[in-house]
Each structure stands twice: as structure tokens, then as C-alpha cells.
């Protein structure tokens, strides 16, 4: 399953009709995305070629390091600028719409070629995960560090103060359901909440202040968890109250 396929709803009728595939990207949007990535690569390569000859001991390794660094910095700058001028909004991404163009051309290339490779690399130190996800649009409260957790589509996630995200916990605001339906629903986590190891929180979920999501729980879309409640299971259900 593709990294952005948070949930695919497949029923028998859709399987028979062949409607369970992810929507095709129109060719004009593919071309626009490749042009944008070419500009991105060209600028990064130009910066590397400009800097490396001026450094002592310049060689292939140094050039690759300079290009990789420029790729990240330039890509992040382009992505943030595009999302500022052409924001991807919450809700459905209708086929043929302006939002679909933004999604396919201005959003996905940076997720697949920048955000996901860095996020899944395991190379980002835990103290820097807060900065990393914030640069991609996540709103994180004081003393909240995603650590070894994962925030997909950070621009649709708001996390309060002093929140604990357990190892490999996931916040997934996007959904792909049936044929051609793509949507993003914001996730909101209240102050002092705890997200357990391997817990999964889907789009549209609100977790109240001080609530606890048990290890391995899967919280269905649009669930509202009241403050200081304990939820667990698959799908997650109320299990108790925080004392």
C-alpha cells in the first residue's frame, strides 16, 4: 500500500467493478510535477556545483553531501512557499479540482521525495523531531516531541502541551476510500495526552486533555475521546478513566 493510503475501503461491489484503485494522476499534472521537481533538482545541483569547488578536498562524496543538503533545504523552502500561497485544505480532494492539482503537483512530490525519506530514515535525533514535523506544518505544543512516532500529513495535525507519543505510534489525517475519494481530516490531541506504542489515530479524531490511548489501539475516523478517558482495542473503545 502506498505511504499516503491511510485507509482503503473495499467492498465486494467495488471489487467487482474494479473501483478500488487509487485515482489516476492526469498527465498534465504529472508533467507539471516533473517540471517542478526538475527545477528543484536543478537549483540544488547548482548550489552544490557553486559551493563544492571552493571547499578544500572537493570530491564526489563532498559533492553528493552538498547536493543532498541543498536538496533538503531548497525542497523545504519550495514546499513551504507553495503551501503558503496554494494551501491544501481539509476535506475531500475532488477529481479535476484546483485542490487536486495542488495535491498532485505541490504536495505529494515533496512528501514522497523529501518528507517520507527523512521521516522513515531513523536518522533524525529525537530532540529534533519537534522541529522537523513543525517545518512541515504540524502545530506542536510545549514539551511535545514525536520521537519515534510518526505524523503523516503534519499540516493537518495539532498536538497540545506535554503529549507523549509512544514508539511507532501513528497519526494519519488522510484517507483513500473506494474509487477516487481522497480526503484529509484534522487530528487534534489535547494537552498531557498519552499515545501508546503502535497506536494508530485516523483522520478527524479529537483526543481530550489527559486521555490515554492504549498500546496497539486503532482509533476510527472522527472519534471524539473525552478528557481523561482510557481507550484501547481494535477498533478503540472506552476502557476506563484516568485516576
PyMOL commands that set and color helices and strands:
alter all, ss='L'
color gray80, all
select helices_A, chain A and resi 12-17+27-52+60-85+98-119+126-135+154-156
alter helices_A, ss='H'
color red, helices_A
select strands_A, chain A and resi 91-92+139-140+150-152+157-159+164-165+170-172+174-177+181-184+187-189+194-195+200-202+206-207+212-213+218-219+224-225+229-232+237-241
alter strands_A, ss='S'
color yellow, strands_A
deselect
rebuild
show_as cartoon
